[in-house]
């Protein structure tokens, strides 16, 4: 009887551990490293398409989106930055976006530690700026934020479904 109880306990623990390890929107991170050692780090949760209509469906057009899932996406920079000519001092921020079919808006917000929606942080905004929008060659299942680096500039990409939205981020000198 004791062996049976031990076996059942181990089985339940194994199933629970496996279920917890397979989060539907697991944590992810993107990073840009400048030549002087300073960095930009973006921490976000990466939802999956799972056959759903993403933009204009799950993520409505024209509304502030937390840019990922779960908690709001964090944007931490150890460098002073310029984003489309606008200054972002070194510090901790939260990023949001406003998706539209042909133009996205990036919001960098000074408020940190919140869940993300409903968005009620306009008074804490550091900047709003346009993002370039393009189509991906094929649908991307996992929501992804990445950086392409070229010298003192990084291009931050937000990629999901058939959409890639990008903005150039430069280190201020």
Secondary structure, 3 states (H helix, E strand, C coil): CHHHHHHHHHHHHHHHHHHHHCCCCEEEEEEEECCCCCEEEEEEEECECCCCCCECCCECCCCEECCCCCCCEEEEECCCEEECCEEECCEEEEEEEECCCCCEEEEEECCCCCCCCCCCCHHHEEEEEEEEEEEEEEEEEEEEEEEEEECCEEEEEEEEEEEEEEEEEEECC
